[in-house]
C-alpha cells in the first residue's frame, strides 16, 4: 500500500539545522508532487513546501523561505526538507504528503537551547 515515512526530526539548538526525509513506497514516486506541512502547537497545520514531480527548486511558504529547501531523489523515492536557521517558533510536527492525498505519520522537530 501507499506509505510515506518521515524521519530526521529531533532536538536542535536555535540557529541549527536539520534535514528531514520522506521515504515513500507503494506508488510511482516520480509521478507525484510531494508537499510538506507542519503542525506548530496551538496552530493549524501549515503548508510549507512543495516539490513537483519534475523536481527543480520547489516552492516554499514565506514563513520558511530563505531558510528551508525542498528536494527529491526519484531513484530513492524520497523527498528531503533541509532546514537551517531554526528558531523555537519552528518547533512542531513535520509531515510529508503525496500530492493532496496520503499523509505520513510525522516527525517531531524541537528547537530549544
C-alpha angles and dihedrals in degrees: 000000000000112000135176119186122188122205140163099071123132145115118320133170121246110279091026132121138235135180118213122201129207108199114192139193141169099053143056098277096192091063097059139071115231120218127199124209137173135208112212115194111271094011137092120261108279129209110229110166147005133194114194125222087260093057118213122137097320125215127278136199116250090246092066104024112127092022105055131050129191127208143158140214109207092190089060095036087231136128124203134207112199112198126191136166089038120189132189087259088068091064112121147086115303121209136186123209134194104240105297100331131050120049132203120230095253136240126239120240118190121185111194142130 
